[in-house]
Amino acid sequence: MATLESFLTNGINPFLWTWVVPIILILAGFYFGLRTLLVQIRMIPDMFRAVTERPVPHEGHSGEKDDQSISAFKAFSISAASRVGTGNVAGVAVAISLGGPGAVFWMWMIALLGGATAFVESTLAQLWKTKDGKAYRGGPAYYMTKGLNTRWLAVIFGIAITITYGFVYNAVQTNSIVEAVSNSLDYDGMNLKIVVGIAVAALTAAIIFGGVQRIANATQVIVPFMAGAYLLIGVVVLILNAEKIPGMLADIIGSALGLREIAGATLGAAFSNGMRRGLFSNEAGQGSAPNAAATATVSHPVKQGLVQTLGVYFDTLLVCSITAFIILLSNPQFGADMKSATLTQDALAAEVGHWGIHFVTFILFILAFSSVIGNYYLAETNIMFFTESPTVLKLYRVVVLLCVFGGAIGTVPLVWALADTFSATMAIINLIAIVPLGGYAFKLLRNYSVQRSHGLDPVFHRSMLPEAKNVDCWEGDDPVTRDWEKGAKVL
């Protein structure tokens, strides 16, 4: 294990995160931002409008609740369940402990740039989604196959996301839970790790064997409530330290741009760690959120693209920022050993008392657990891309549970090193696909904007984009798309 950790930490990851990933993420973010005229900024009102929409009930239900439809908010919750987790609490702590305050600035930058990338990848996922009973499924593997006509690339991506989200990221979640619980109980024995691992695996099994509806129903309750509680306590900390906020912000910006020298945190460390933890947390461009985006029943692909952009902001500009502020207001040491959830716990305890340690443990447990089930769903979608065999799916679920347990007994540096390697791999593969496919997203955005300018609620039909081949859905047979002819008249 030590050899693998050294190989990843000192060999592969520095190359990936110093040169490959930053360059392609930044270039893609600028490209998508320019081509969409900064959709991630100018269409923020539409994002809030889209996330609150509800699917129209299927004909014959007379307004009854349709248990098969996934609303825009449910799809947002599934992706948020994956996004909002240890990356927001433990991941930010890792970034700051190794990169200093400047790492926070680069997390913000990757979120702003990534907003446009998130829009494009999720819009494409909606365009090339496929029917799954009365619901939908889709994601990068689907738009790589149908849109790019490169099934071989889809296979590579499908394998990568299945391993990353089903195995590696879930191990990260339970690893962070164990660290937080150990700090709360002031005990770090193997017995505790085993007990926590078994408990999380058992809870996970109860959810993932229930299907996507149980996942969606669980996450749409858990994620907003727990994230809200965490944000509230963060605001309290900011109020208690209002006089320190200007200096903290100056440290963040100054350290990121090399204007302020922070002991133990170089400019390069700030940039690299901010990029790594930013991508791990908000997942923009990584190809994970599109799997959830494709499940939504919406009238236009752009709507879910906007919803997922809002998810990036919610994750990084709100939740991650609160964690960063809590930590930085406690005057931590930078550039020494990697610190994870314990840094956040100790920082909050310094502000509100010892109970803050237990509060972070509770919040982290809930958010990490929701991430486990959200991660599982993203991986399951790609398993179903390869096969719909119930036996294969059950076997995969068992392996996922073993990895959930394994993360509890693994070391912190190893699981984070694996997460860095696999997140970089996914981002590279996904960006190879969405850059050439981006033109379809730009045309869909223009289609949406024209309909909005005529006072219509935008509705899409595949005849509006005839150059897009292999589009299985969008025939006007879904209740939310039956008024598509109104939109066609103004185009």
Buried (B, 14 or more C-beta within 10 A) or exposed (E): EEEEBEEBBEEBBEEBBBEBBBEBBBEBBEBBBEBBEBBBEEBBEBBEBBBEBBBBBBEEEEEEEBEEBBBBBBBBBBBBBBBBBBBBBBBBBBBBBBBBBBBBBBBBBBBBBBBBBBBBBBBBBBBBBBEBEEBBBBBBBBBBBBBBEBBEBBBBBBBBBBBBBBBBBBBBBBBBBBBBBBBBEEEEEEEBBBBBBBBBBEBBBEBBEEEBBBBBBBBBEBBBEBBEBBBEBBEBBBEEBEEBBEEBBEBBBBBBEEEBEBEEBBBEBBBBBBBBBBBBBBBBBBBBBBBBBBBBBBBBBBBBBBBBBBBBBBBBBBBBBBBBBBBBBBEBEBBEEBBBBBBBBBBBBBBBEEEBBBBBBBBBBBBBBBBBBBBBBBBBBBBBBBEEEEEEBEEBBEEBBBBBBBBBBBEBBBBBBBBBBBBBBBBBBBBBBBBEBBEBBBBBBEBBBBBBEEEBBBBBBBEBBEEBEEBBBBEBEBBBBBBBEEBBEEE
